[in-house]
Amino acid sequence: MNPRTAIAETTAGLFTHAAYPLVDSLDYAGDPGLFGPGSASWEVIGDVAAFVGGIRALVIQSTHPEVVAGVVDHSAYSTDPLGRLSRTSSYVTATAFGAMPEVDAAIRTVRTAHRPVSGTSHRGAAYSASDGAMASWVHNVLVDSFLAAHRRFGQRPLTPERADAFVDEQRALGTRLGATELPATAGELSDWIDNHPAIGWSPGMEEVVRFLHDPPLPGLASVGYRRLFAGAAATLTEPISDIVGVRGTRTGEWLGGITIRTLRWALGSSPSWWLALVRTGAPIPPGVTFRRSPPAKGFADAIRVAAGRDPQDLGPSGR
C-alpha cells in the first residue's frame, strides 16, 4: 500500500463507526441544502483544516461547566470515542452538504438525543441540552472553531467578508438547532465566546481536556491526532488558554500545518462536498481536488452521465 493510500484509509476509517448520512442524497436532485454552491460553508467545512476545527471546538466547549457536565454525565465519549467522533462527523456532514430533508433529519436526531440530557453541574447550576443558551454555546463554538482553523490552516485564505459570510450562513443552522444567541460577524462571534459570562474551570473540563490531549487511537492515527491537537492549541485565544491550561507553540502550529497539508495531499477535499456539487449540478471550484468518492447510491452512475460535460464540471474521478 502506498503512503497516500495508507494515510487516506487510516484517516477515513476513524469516521466509519456511524452510518453515512447522505447515502440517498442524489434522490434530491437540485436541492442546495442550507448553503449551496459558492457558499463559504461548503468551502470551509469541505477542507481538511476542519479536522483541527473539530478538536478546537471540543476543547473550548468544555470551558462551559454546564455544557461539559452534560457531556461527562451523559456521553460515552471515553468508552466509545470513535462512535462519538463518527456521529458528530455525520451531523456536520449532513447539515453542511445534505439536501434539506437530510439536514432536517440530522437536526431531529440531535434534538431527540438532547432531550433527556439534564442535570446539575459542579457549581449547582441546572443544565439541559435542549436549552437555547446551551445550544448557542455548542453551535457558536463549533462555527468559530471551523473558521479559526481555516484561517490558520485552510488551503486558501478567507477575506474578512468571506469569513463574515460563513458566520452569517451558519446562523440558519443555529436557528434550527434552537440556539437563541447568534452573533452575525466573525469578530462578534469571537468576542462573544471569549467574554461569555458562564465559562470557567470545572472538574468536567479537566477530565475532557485530559482525554482530548491523548485519546485512545490506533498507531498512525494517534501520531497524526497529537499533531492536529497541537495545531488546534495554536489557534486558542488567550482567555480560553488561561481557562483550559493549554498553550499553543510555534512548533505545534508548524506540526499542525504539516499534518494538514499531508492530509490534504492524501484525502483531497471532502467527498460529501463533491456529492453536493453533483447533486446540484454545480462545477468544482478552481483549485479544489477530490480524491475519494462518497458512499452514496448512484454516485458512480452520476459521474458517468456527467462524462460528456466540461472536465471541470466532472472532477478528478479517475484519481
C-alpha positions, 0 to 999 in steps of 0.5 A: 500500500502506498503512503497516500493510500495508507494515510487516506484509509487510516484517516477515513476509517476513524469516521466509519463507526456511524452510518453515512448520512447522505447515502440517498442524497442524489434522490434530491436532485437540485436541492442546495441544502442550507448553503449551496454552491459558492457558499463559504460553508461548503468551502470551509467545512469541505477542507481538511483544516476542519479536522483541527476545527473539530478538536478546537471546538471540543476543547473550548466547549468544555470551558462551559461547566454546564455544557461539559457536565452534560457531556461527562454525565451523559456521553460515552465519549471515553468508552466509545470515542470513535462512535462519538467522533463518527456521529458528530462527523455525520451531523456536520456532514449532513447539515453542511452538504445534505439536501434539506430533508437530510439536514432536517433529519440530522437536526431531529436526531440531535434534538431527540438525543438532547432531550433527556440530557439534564442535570446539575453541574459542579457549581449547582447550576441546572443544565439541559441540552435542549436549552437555547443558551446551551445550544448557542454555546455548542453551535457558536463554538463549533462555527468559530472553531471551523473558521479559526482553523481555516484561517490558520490552516485552510488551503486558501485564505478567507477575506474578512467578508468571506469569513463574515459570510460563513458566520452569517450562513451558519446562523440558519443552522443555529436557528434550527438547532434552537440556539437563541444567541447568534452573533452575525460577524466573525469578530462578534462571534469571537468576542462573544465566546471569549467574554461569555459570562458562564465559562470557567474551570470545572472538574468536567473540563479537566477530565475532557481536556485530559482525554482530548490531549491523548485519546485512545487511537490506533498507531498512525492515527494517534501520531497524526491526532497529537499533531492536529491537537497541537495545531488546534492549541495554536489557534486558542485565544488567550482567555480560553488558554488561561481557562483550559491550561493549554498553550499553543507553540510555534512548533505545534502550529508548524506540526499542525500545518504539516499534518494538514497539508499531508492530509490534504495531499492524501484525502483531497477535499471532502467527498460529501462536498463533491456529492453536493456539487453533483447533486446540484449540478454545480462545477468544482471550484478552481483549485479544489481536488477530490480524491475519494468518492462518497458512499452514496447510491448512484454516485458512480452512475452520476459521474458517468452521465456527467462524462460528456460535460466540461472536465471541470464540471466532472472532477478528478474521478479517475484519481 
